[in-house]
Amino acid sequence: PNVLAEAMAIGLPCVTTDVGDAAMLLADTGVVVPKENSAALAQGVKRLLVLDQDARHARGMRAKARVEAKFSMARARERFEAIYRQVLNKGEF
């Protein structure tokens, strides 16, 4: 779901199918629909299109904030450092 994270990172409200980690990544910031269901995908897109511009923008900004808070390079570095510290402190290397 790299493209999903990239779209979220620039503040786009997203619709995705429920595959891999897409639902976890998007959470409540967008619309998740069942995979291999074109009717559900169309309905998901419609759910965003019927929102007014301010609501779509707000949803996109929530998506951007989620990516920055949970999935940024800085956050990934912090998680790796924490794992390394834990392993080094236990002497499990």
TISEKE-397747 format. One record per atom (N, C-alpha, C, CB): residue in three letters; x, y, z. Coordinates in steps of 0.05 Angstrom, whole numbers, padded with zeros to 5 digits, always signed. Glycine has a CB too. Example, Ala and Ser with C-alpha at 12.3 -4.5 7.8 and 13.67 -1.06 7.14 Angstrom:
ALA+00264-00114+00156
ALA+00246-00090+00156
ALA+00264-00066+00156
ALA+00226-00089+00181
SER+00257-00045+00142
SER+00273-00021+00143
SER+00258+00001+00157
SER+00282-00012+00114
# end
This chain:
PRO+00016-00024+00000
PRO+00000+00000+00000
PRO+00017+00026+00000
PRO-00018+00000+00024
ASN+00040+00025-00012
ASN+00057+00049-00013
ASN+00042+00073-00026
ASN+00082+00044-00028
VAL+00028+00067-00048
VAL+00014+00089-00062
VAL-00008+00101-00044
VAL+00001+00079-00088
LEU-00020+00084-00027
LEU-00040+00094-00008
LEU-00027+00113+00012
LEU-00054+00070+00006
ALA-00005+00105+00023
ALA+00009+00122+00043
ALA+00019+00148+00029
ALA+00033+00107+00055
GLU+00027+00146+00004
GLU+00036+00170-00010
GLU+00013+00189-00014
GLU+00049+00162-00037
ALA-00010+00178-00022
ALA-00033+00196-00026
ALA-00042+00208+00000
ALA-00057+00179-00038
MET-00042+00193+00022
MET-00049+00203+00048
MET-00029+00225+00056
MET-00049+00181+00069
ALA-00004+00221+00050
ALA+00017+00240+00059
ALA+00014+00267+00046
ALA+00044+00229+00052
ILE+00001+00269+00023
ILE-00004+00295+00011
ILE-00032+00305+00016
ILE+00002+00294-00019
GLY-00046+00292+00034
GLY-00072+00302+00043
GLY-00096+00294+00026
GLY-00071+00330+00045
LEU-00094+00273+00011
LEU-00116+00264-00005
LEU-00134+00245+00011
LEU-00107+00251-00031
PRO-00160+00249+00010
PRO-00179+00230+00022
PRO-00178+00205+00003
PRO-00208+00241+00025
CYS-00178+00181+00015
CYS-00173+00157-00001
CYS-00196+00137+00002
CYS-00147+00144+00007
VAL-00199+00121-00019
VAL-00215+00097-00020
VAL-00197+00074-00026
VAL-00239+00100-00040
THR-00199+00052-00011
THR-00182+00029-00017
THR-00198+00004-00013
THR-00157+00030+00001
THR-00188-00018-00025
THR-00199-00044-00020
THR-00186-00056+00004
THR-00197-00062-00045
ASP-00199-00074+00017
ASP-00190-00087+00041
ASP-00170-00109+00035
ASP-00213-00098+00058
VAL-00146-00102+00027
VAL-00125-00121+00021
VAL-00100-00113+00037
VAL-00119-00122-00010
GLY-00084-00133+00044
GLY-00060-00128+00059
GLY-00065-00111+00083
GLY-00039-00115+00041
ASP-00048-00091+00087
ASP-00050-00073+00110
ASP-00065-00047+00103
ASP-00022-00066+00120
ALA-00079-00047+00081
ALA-00092-00022+00072
ALA-00111-00011+00092
ALA-00106-00026+00046
ALA-00128-00029+00104
ALA-00148-00020+00123
ALA-00135-00009+00148
ALA-00167-00042+00130
MET-00113-00022+00157
MET-00099-00013+00181
MET-00086+00014+00175
MET-00077-00033+00189
LEU-00075+00017+00151
LEU-00062+00042+00144
LEU-00082+00065+00143
LEU-00047+00039+00117
LEU-00104+00061+00129
LEU-00124+00082+00125
LEU-00140+00087+00151
LEU-00143+00074+00103
ALA-00146+00066+00166
ALA-00162+00069+00191
ALA-00187+00084+00185
ALA-00145+00083+00213
ASP-00194+00104+00201
ASP-00219+00118+00198
ASP-00216+00144+00182
ASP-00231+00124+00225
THR-00194+00147+00167
THR-00189+00171+00152
THR-00200+00170+00124
THR-00159+00177+00152
GLY-00209+00147+00115
GLY-00219+00144+00088
GLY-00240+00123+00087
GLY-00196+00138+00069
VAL-00243+00111+00064
VAL-00264+00090+00060
VAL-00250+00064+00051
VAL-00284+00100+00038
VAL-00257+00043+00066
VAL-00246+00016+00059
VAL-00270-00001+00049
VAL-00233+00003+00084
VAL-00266-00013+00026
VAL-00287-00030+00014
VAL-00277-00058+00010
VAL-00297-00018-00013
PRO-00295-00078+00008
PRO-00286-00105+00003
PRO-00271-00108-00023
PRO-00311-00124+00003
LYS-00252-00126-00023
LYS-00236-00130-00048
LYS-00254-00144-00069
LYS-00211-00147-00042
GLU-00246-00140-00094
GLU-00259-00153-00116
GLU-00289-00147-00117
GLU-00255-00183-00115
ASN-00297-00122-00110
ASN-00325-00115-00110
ASN-00327-00087-00123
ASN-00337-00115-00081
SER-00331-00086-00148
SER-00331-00060-00162
SER-00354-00042-00154
SER-00332-00064-00193
ALA-00377-00054-00147
ALA-00399-00038-00138
ALA-00393-00024-00112
ALA-00425-00056-00135
ALA-00380-00039-00093
ALA-00372-00027-00068
ALA-00351-00005-00072
ALA-00361-00049-00049
LEU-00333-00010-00091
LEU-00313+00011-00097
LEU-00326+00036-00107
LEU-00292+00000-00117
ALA-00345+00033-00125
ALA-00360+00056-00136
ALA-00374+00071-00113
ALA-00380+00047-00158
GLN-00387+00056-00095
GLN-00401+00068-00072
GLN-00381+00082-00054
GLN-00416+00047-00056
GLY-00358+00071-00050
GLY-00337+00084-00034
GLY-00328+00110-00045
GLY-00313+00066-00030
VAL-00324+00111-00071
VAL-00316+00136-00085
VAL-00339+00156-00082
VAL-00310+00131-00115
LYS-00364+00147-00086
LYS-00387+00165-00083
LYS-00389+00176-00055
LYS-00413+00149-00090
ARG-00383+00160-00035
ARG-00384+00170-00007
ARG-00366+00194-00003
ARG-00376+00148+00013
LEU-00343+00194-00016
LEU-00325+00217-00014
LEU-00334+00240-00032
LEU-00296+00209-00022
LEU-00344+00234-00055
LEU-00352+00255-00074
LEU-00376+00271-00065
LEU-00358+00243-00101
VAL-00394+00259-00049
VAL-00417+00273-00040
VAL-00411+00292-00016
VAL-00439+00254-00032
LEU-00388+00288-00004
LEU-00379+00306+00018
LEU-00374+00334+00006
LEU-00355+00295+00033
ASP-00378+00354+00022
ASP-00371+00381+00012
ASP-00341+00384+00013
ASP-00385+00403+00029
GLN-00331+00404+00000
GLN-00302+00408-00003
GLN-00288+00409+00024
GLN-00296+00433-00019
ASP-00300+00423+00043
ASP-00287+00425+00070
ASP-00285+00398+00084
ASP-00303+00445+00087
ALA-00306+00382+00081
ALA-00306+00355+00094
ALA-00285+00337+00081
ALA-00333+00342+00092
ARG-00283+00338+00054
ARG-00262+00322+00040
ARG-00234+00332+00048
ARG-00265+00324+00009
HIS-00231+00358+00050
HIS-00205+00369+00058
HIS-00198+00360+00086
HIS-00205+00400+00056
ALA-00217+00361+00104
ALA-00212+00353+00132
ALA-00205+00324+00134
ALA-00237+00359+00149
ARG-00218+00307+00118
ARG-00212+00279+00118
ARG-00184+00274+00107
ARG-00232+00263+00101
GLY-00177+00289+00086
GLY-00150+00287+00075
GLY-00128+00296+00095
GLY-00147+00303+00050
MET-00134+00317+00110
MET-00115+00326+00130
MET-00112+00307+00153
MET-00124+00354+00141
ARG-00134+00293+00161
ARG-00132+00272+00181
ARG-00115+00249+00171
ARG-00160+00261+00189
ALA-00117+00242+00145
ALA-00101+00221+00133
ALA-00072+00229+00134
ALA-00110+00215+00104
LYS-00066+00254+00127
LYS-00039+00264+00127
LYS-00027+00263+00155
LYS-00037+00293+00116
ALA-00042+00272+00174
ALA-00033+00272+00202
ALA-00027+00243+00211
ALA-00053+00285+00220
ARG-00044+00224+00203
ARG-00040+00196+00211
ARG-00014+00185+00200
ARG-00064+00179+00201
VAL-00009+00190+00174
VAL+00016+00181+00162
VAL+00040+00193+00175
VAL+00016+00187+00131
GLU+00039+00219+00180
GLU+00061+00233+00193
GLU+00066+00222+00221
GLU+00057+00263+00193
ALA+00045+00217+00236
ALA+00048+00208+00264
ALA+00056+00179+00266
ALA+00022+00213+00278
LYS+00046+00162+00248
LYS+00050+00133+00252
LYS+00070+00121+00232
LYS+00024+00120+00249
PHE+00074+00133+00209
PHE+00089+00119+00188
PHE+00111+00135+00175
PHE+00070+00110+00167
SER+00119+00157+00187
SER+00140+00174+00176
SER+00167+00160+00179
SER+00141+00201+00190
MET+00187+00169+00165
MET+00214+00158+00168
MET+00224+00162+00196
MET+00233+00171+00147
ALA+00218+00185+00208
ALA+00227+00191+00235
ALA+00214+00171+00254
ALA+00220+00220+00244
ARG+00189+00165+00250
ARG+00175+00145+00268
ARG+00187+00117+00264
ARG+00144+00145+00262
ALA+00192+00110+00239
ALA+00204+00084+00234
ALA+00232+00082+00247
ALA+00207+00079+00204
ARG+00248+00103+00245
ARG+00274+00103+00258
ARG+00271+00100+00289
ARG+00289+00130+00252
GLU+00252+00114+00301
GLU+00247+00111+00329
GLU+00240+00082+00337
GLU+00225+00130+00338
ARG+00223+00070+00321
ARG+00216+00042+00327
ARG+00240+00023+00324
ARG+00193+00033+00308
PHE+00256+00027+00303
PHE+00279+00010+00300
PHE+00299+00014+00323
PHE+00293+00015+00273
GLU+00303+00039+00331
GLU+00322+00045+00353
GLU+00312+00032+00378
GLU+00325+00075+00357
ALA+00286+00033+00383
ALA+00275+00020+00407
ALA+00279-00010+00407
ALA+00245+00027+00410
ILE+00276-00022+00384
ILE+00280-00051+00382
ILE+00310-00057+00386
ILE+00271-00061+00354
TYR+00328-00042+00374
TYR+00356-00047+00377
TYR+00364-00044+00407
TYR+00373-00027+00360
ARG+00354-00023+00420
ARG+00361-00019+00448
ARG+00351-00042+00465
ARG+00348+00007+00459
GLN+00327-00052+00459
GLN+00316-00074+00474
GLN+00333-00099+00470
GLN+00287-00080+00465
VAL+00341-00105+00446
VAL+00357-00128+00441
VAL+00384-00125+00454
VAL+00361-00132+00410
LEU+00397-00102+00451
LEU+00423-00098+00464
LEU+00422-00099+00494
LEU+00434-00071+00455
ASN+00401-00089+00506
ASN+00398-00090+00535
ASN+00394-00119+00545
ASN+00375-00073+00544
LYS+00382-00136+00529
LYS+00378-00163+00537
LYS+00402-00181+00529
LYS+00353-00174+00524
GLY+00420-00170+00513
GLY+00443-00186+00504
GLY+00435-00208+00484
GLY+00457-00198+00527
GLU+00414-00204+00470
GLU+00404-00225+00451
GLU+00415-00219+00423
GLU+00374-00226+00451
PHE+00441-00219+00420
PHE+00452-00215+00393
PHE+00475-00233+00388
PHE+00461-00186+00389
# end
